[in-house]
Amino acid sequence: MKIKYLLPIFLFSCFVKAQEVQLHYDFLPEREYLTFTFEFFKPDKLGSTFFFTDYNFGRTDSANLAYFEIARKFNIKNNLVEGLNFHVEYNDGFLMTDDKAGSPENALGFPINRAFLVGLGLPIKIGNFTLNTTYIYKNTHGSAGVDGQFTAVWFQNLFNDKVTLRGFLDFWSEDRVDGSSKKMILLTEPQVLYNFNKSFSLGSEIEISNNFVPFEEFKVYPTIMAKYAF
């Protein structure tokens, strides 16, 4: 039923030789929808390029969220800090109301304000584990004042590559809905995956957030996920 929405993304992923696609099922009663994620990561001699897009199928007639981020890192050669890089990023998307009980009868659409981000990346090594951190200035459309963001990304294989722990943490500032002041937002999505082979994995992602739209409170949403790497 929803394959027609996924087909263009799948074809695009094949064309650019994407790293992976993911399918998530949010099983808690207040959600109960599928999310399709496409990720592309390509390192090169100058740095790396990362792109991802999410589609939430929170309506019976269509997707109700489309969001993407594209980021480029440029290596900064120096003798003091190993792995130092310059980071530039663009975020954009839109969302619609769902069709669950209590939602408007007619769908309402809202833009996710586009954002330009620029900053410095710094890997932090702890034994065999590396935490990739980025310290960013964030320019969000319509924002009143300066905003910043801290991002941490991790990836670790265990048990002869049969288990993967990975994920990200974002902590940033933005305007409150009424424009009265700034608020700090936390969003992290750790994943635990069992790898059947180099391509196919099953596991779970847990979305943990605080002050994240539309809730200005602490929320935890687990998913069941499948991943296929190209």
N, C-alpha and C positions, 0 to 999 in steps of 0.2 A: 504493500500500500504506500509506503513512504520511500520506496526504492527510487522513484522518479526524482525525488529531491536530492538523493545521495549520488545518483549517476553522474551529474556534471562534476561533482567534487572528486569522485573516483577516477574519472577520465583525466582530470587535471593532475591528480596525484601521480598517475602513471606517466603522464607526459613529462613532468619535471623530476621523475624518479624520487618520489617522496619517501621519507624514512618510514613513516607508519601512519596507520589509521586506527582509530579507537571507537568502540561503541559502548556507551555507558547506559545502565538502567538505574534511575533514581527510584527506589522502591518504597520510600516512606509515603504515607497516604496524602500528605500535602503536596507532593510532587507527582510521582508515578508517571514519568516520561523518559524518553530516550534522548541521549545526546550523542551526536556524531562529531568526532574530532579528527582533524587532519593536521599532522605535524611534518615539517620539513626542516632538516638541519644539514648544513653543508659547511665543513671547515675548508679553508684554503690557506695559501701561503701568507695572505694578508690578514686573516682573521677568521670570521665565520658569519654565516647567515642563518637566521632562524625565523620560521613562519609557522603560525598555527591559526586555525579557524574552528569555531564551535557553532553547531546548530542544535538548538533545543527544540524538540518536537513536543511542546507542551499544549498543543491544540489538536483536535481530532481532524481538522481540515488542512493544517499546514504547520510548518515550523513557526515558532513565535520568538526566536532569538537567533540573530546572526551576528557574530563578533569575530574580529581578527586582530592579530598583532604581527608586525614584521619588525625584526631587529637585526642590526648589523654591528659587528664588533671588529675594530681595527687594532691589531697588535701594536703596542708601543714598546719599541726596543729600548732597553735601558739596562744598567748594570746593578740596579738596586732592588727592583721589585719584579720577580719572575711572574710572567703571565699578565702583567698590567695591560689594559686595553681601553680604547675609547668606544663608547656605546651610544648608538643612535637608534631611535625606535618610533614607530607610529602605530596608534591604536584607533579602532573605529568600529561602529556597528549600530544595530538598532534592535528594539524589542517590541513585542506586542503583548497585550493582556491574554491570559489563557481563557479557556471556555469552561472552567470548573464552576461549581456553585459559588455564588457571590461575586462573580466577575461580570463586567458590563455585557449586555446582550449583544451589542455591536463591538467588534474588536477595536481597541485603541492602540495606536502605534506611538513609540517614543524613541527619539534618537539617543544613542549612547555617545555623549559628547566626545568628539575626536580629541586625541591628545598627542603631542609631540614630546618626546623624552630624549634627554641627552645627559651623559655622565661618564663615570669611570668604573671599569670592572676590575675586580681584584680576587683571584682565587686564594682561599685559605686552606692550607694543607694540614690535616691532623692525622699523622701516621699515613696509612694507605688511603685515607678518605680525603676528598677535596670538596669544599663548599665554595661554589662560585658566587661571589657577591657583587652587586652593582649599586652604586650610589648616584642617584639621578635627580636632575631638575626636570619637573613635569609641567608642561604648559597645556592646560585643558581649556577647550573652547568655552568661553563664558565665565571662566573662573575669576573671582575677585581677589587678586593677590597672587603671591608666589606659592607654589606647591612643590613638594619633594616626594621621592619614593625610594625605599630600600627593597632590593630584591635578592633573594638567596635561592640557588638551585643546586640540587644534589642528585647523585646517581651512584649506586653501589650494587655490584653483583656479589652474591654469596652462594655457598654450597655448589662450587663448580659451575657457576653461572645458571643454576636452576632457579634461583630466587633473585629478584631485582627489587631494591628499595630506591625510590626516586620521588621527585616532586619539586615544588617551589613554595616560597613564602614571599608575599608582597605586603608591604606596610607603607601606606601613603596618606597624604592629606588632600582634602577637597572641601568645597563649600557645603554647608548644610542645605537642605532643600529650601528652607525659608530665607537663606542668605544671611542669617544672623551672625554666623561665625564659621570657623573651620572645624572639621572633625577628622579624627584619625581612623583609618580603616585597615583592618587586618584580614587577609585572605591567604589561606594555605591549602594545598591539595596534595598531600602525601599519597603515594601509590605503593601497593605491595603486589607483585606479580609472580606467578609461577610460570616458568618458560618451558613449554613442551619441546620446543626446538628454537632455532634462531629466528623464526618468523612469527610463530603463534604463541600467545600468552593469555592466561586468564588470571583475574585477581580482583582487587578492589581499590577504589579511590575514595578518600574521605575529604569532603569539602568542609573546612572549618573557617568561620568568618565572624567578624565583629564589626558592627556599623556598616555592613555591606548592603547595598540596595536590594530589596526594598525595606529591609529590616534594620533598625538601629539597635540591634541587640546581638547577643552571642548565639550562633547557630551551628549545628553539626549535621551534615547530610552525607551518609555513606552511599556508595554505588557498587553495583557489580559490573565489571568491565571485561571486555575482550580487546586484545591488541594484535594487529597484524603488521609486521615490519617488512618493507620491500628491500 
